[in-house]
Amino acid sequence: MRKITFSRHLLTQLIFLLVGLFILIPVWSTFRLAFDGSLRARPTEFTWLPKEFSVEAFTAVLDRPYQSVEFSVLLRNSMIVSIGAAILAILLGISLAYGFARFRFPAKETGLFVLLLAALLPPIAFATPLYIILSLLKLRTTLIGLVIVYAAFAMPFAVWNMRAAFQAIPKEVEEAAYLDGASHFQTFLNISLPISLPSISVTAMIAFLMGYTEFAIGWLFVDKADNVTLSMATYALVAGQFSGAQSWSYLGSLAIIMSIPVMVIFILFQETLMERLLFQETS
């Protein structure tokens, strides 16, 4: 084993320390902002602790953070849109990913390139066609329309990620199932799909986050306050703070509350992934 010199070890630790501070200081500032009841305007100085500890911002945000809409309505909209987009992206992308991974057909490479190009394009590039299509279908101003929009954003990544998972499965495993008389669908459902569940779970989490955190494009497809999501309400708070209409503590408190469902989902998925990996090692 190669021995690391003391100077190199010290430099590595300093780099890790800087990266950790770069991540932790904004998080701590958000907590300080949320619990500081003395803020009545834009913060002009950095302090480690709140000058006046208060939970008033949390109480206000948990009541009606956006206009007259209750927090429960915003949370429900966010869950419907983000979970629905993740499920739709997985259901539509999984067959396409398996087809790209296992079958040969004309223009296969072209299709993969188009998907990769779509993944690299900014979401605003899809705004106009989706606006026209959903307007024709009378779905533009509904939560179903937002589900379709965010699922379209997540589809390219979902297909590429799940395709890599299916390609990692040895072909001999599927060929053994064919020899036992299983069809393509039975082989996919009983062998390929269970083995690929960890990658599919990761894809679902990324698709969920895309729908849960996006706010800019969503305003094009929402015309009622009852369809606003938490991320849109956070942006509205930011706009209100710069105009002096809202306390800056509201932003920090809403950001903390909004992060709780994400942390819970990550913890649940982490346990599922660990169980699946342990099962694969023992099987």
Beta strands, then each sheet from edge to edge (+ up, - down):
end
